Amino acid sequence: MAGSAASGLLSRQLKLMQSDKGGVPGISCGLVSDNIFEWEVMLMITDDCKYYGGGFYRAHLTFPPEYPLLPPKMTFQSPIFHPNIYPTGDVCISILHAPTADPYGYEHPSERWSPVQTPETILLSVISMLSSPNDESPANVEAARMWREDAKEFRRRCRVNVRRSLGEE
């Protein structure tokens, strides 16, 4: 039963994201293989995003049958170098962490997943995260270190991925 309720909710949320009324500029969503639990997302990052501006990044949102009680997983398909994105492309952001107590005591429960979150709020949070990395709890230690200690090289690595996202490399 949970899966059918989730699929109905996801269907409505996808239609809203694809509509003129609910869509967010710079975000495009569709299904992977007609599976309502697997979305392909395209983030077209504006030029004002310091490190990733001008890039087109593909990602997948994978929703569990228990959605919205449990969060989806977001994985970038396009290469991206960021302190809060694992080298595998998996996104590490508080709102995508299950609504349980943080075993490390780092995140407050109010920062973690809540059923009031939507695909739209997730994607807007990820875009915000691109501009403001959290280097205190990195998923990519190399990126966090470089972001803190060698801004010029960090920017160069990011710009390489922007060019790749545009098919220029």
C-alpha positions in Angstrom: 0.0 0.0 0.0 2.8 2.4 0.9 4.3 2.1 -2.6 1.0 2.9 -4.4 0.5 6.0 -2.1 4.0 7.1 -2.9 3.6 6.6 -6.6 0.5 8.8 -6.6 2.2 11.5 -4.7 5.3 11.4 -6.9 3.2 11.5 -10.0 1.5 14.7 -8.8 4.8 16.2 -7.7 6.5 15.4 -11.1 3.5 17.0 -13.0 3.9 20.1 -10.8 7.6 20.3 -11.4 7.0 20.0 -15.2 4.2 22.6 -15.3 4.5 26.3 -16.0 2.9 27.0 -12.6 5.2 24.8 -10.4 8.4 24.4 -12.4 11.6 26.0 -11.2 13.7 27.8 -13.8 16.9 25.9 -14.4 15.5 22.6 -13.2 14.1 19.9 -15.6 12.7 16.6 -14.4 11.6 13.4 -16.1 11.4 9.7 -15.4 14.1 7.0 -15.9 12.6 4.1 -17.9 9.0 5.2 -17.0 9.6 4.4 -13.3 7.9 6.9 -11.1 10.4 6.1 -8.3 13.4 7.0 -10.5 13.7 10.6 -11.8 16.3 12.1 -14.1 17.0 15.7 -13.2 18.9 18.3 -15.1 20.2 21.3 -13.2 21.2 24.2 -15.4 23.3 26.3 -13.0 23.2 30.0 -13.4 26.4 32.0 -14.1 26.2 33.6 -10.6 27.1 30.3 -8.9 30.8 30.9 -8.3 32.3 27.5 -9.1 29.6 25.6 -11.1 28.0 28.5 -13.0 27.0 27.8 -16.6 27.1 24.0 -16.1 24.4 21.5 -17.0 24.4 18.6 -14.4 22.4 15.4 -14.8 21.4 13.6 -11.6 19.0 10.9 -10.5 16.6 11.0 -7.6 15.7 7.5 -6.4 12.6 7.4 -4.2 11.9 4.6 -1.7 8.4 3.0 -1.6 8.0 4.6 1.9 8.3 8.1 0.4 7.5 10.7 1.8 8.2 9.1 5.2 11.8 8.3 4.0 14.0 10.5 1.8 15.1 9.8 -1.7 18.7 9.4 -2.7 20.3 11.8 -5.1 23.2 10.9 -7.3 24.9 13.1 -9.9 25.5 11.3 -13.2 27.6 14.2 -14.5 31.1 14.5 -12.9 31.1 17.1 -10.2 33.8 18.0 -7.7 32.3 19.3 -4.4 32.9 18.8 -0.7 29.4 17.5 -0.1 29.2 15.1 -3.1 31.0 11.7 -2.8 33.3 10.9 -5.7 30.6 8.4 -6.8 28.2 11.3 -7.3 26.0 10.6 -4.2 24.9 13.8 -2.5 25.4 14.2 1.2 23.1 16.9 2.5 21.2 17.0 5.8 17.7 17.0 4.3 18.4 13.7 2.5 19.4 11.9 5.7 16.8 9.7 7.3 14.7 11.3 10.1 16.6 9.4 12.9 18.9 10.7 15.5 22.4 11.5 14.1 24.7 8.9 15.7 27.5 11.5 15.6 25.5 14.3 17.1 26.4 16.6 14.2 23.0 17.3 12.7 19.9 18.5 14.6 16.8 16.4 13.9 15.1 19.5 12.4 17.9 19.6 9.7 17.2 16.0 8.5 14.5 14.6 6.3 10.9 15.6 6.9 7.8 14.5 4.9 7.1 18.2 4.2 10.2 18.2 1.9 9.5 17.8 -1.8 11.6 17.2 -4.9 11.5 20.9 -5.5 12.9 21.8 -2.0 15.5 19.0 -2.3 16.8 20.4 -5.7 16.8 24.0 -4.5 18.8 22.9 -1.4 21.3 21.1 -3.6 21.7 24.2 -5.8 22.2 26.3 -2.6 24.8 23.7 -1.4 26.8 24.1 -4.6 27.3 27.7 -3.8 27.9 27.2 0.0 29.7 23.9 0.7 29.8 22.5 4.2 33.4 21.6 4.7 33.0 20.6 8.4 31.4 17.3 7.4 32.7 16.5 3.9 31.7 13.6 1.7 34.7 14.3 -0.5 37.7 15.1 1.8 39.9 16.0 -1.1 37.4 18.6 -2.4 36.9 20.0 1.1 40.7 20.3 1.7 41.2 22.0 -1.6 38.2 24.3 -1.1 39.8 25.5 2.2 43.5 25.5 1.2 43.8 26.0 -2.5 40.9 28.0 -3.9 42.6 28.5 -7.3 43.0 24.8 -7.9 39.5 24.1 -6.5 38.0 26.5 -9.0 40.1 25.0 -11.8 38.8 21.5 -11.0 35.2 22.8 -10.9 35.6 24.6 -14.2 36.8 21.4 -15.9 33.6 19.7 -14.9 31.5 22.7 -16.1 33.1 22.3 -19.5 32.5 18.6 -19.4 28.9 19.1 -18.5 28.6 21.3 -21.7 30.3 18.6 -23.8 33.4 20.8 -24.4 35.9 18.2 -23.1 
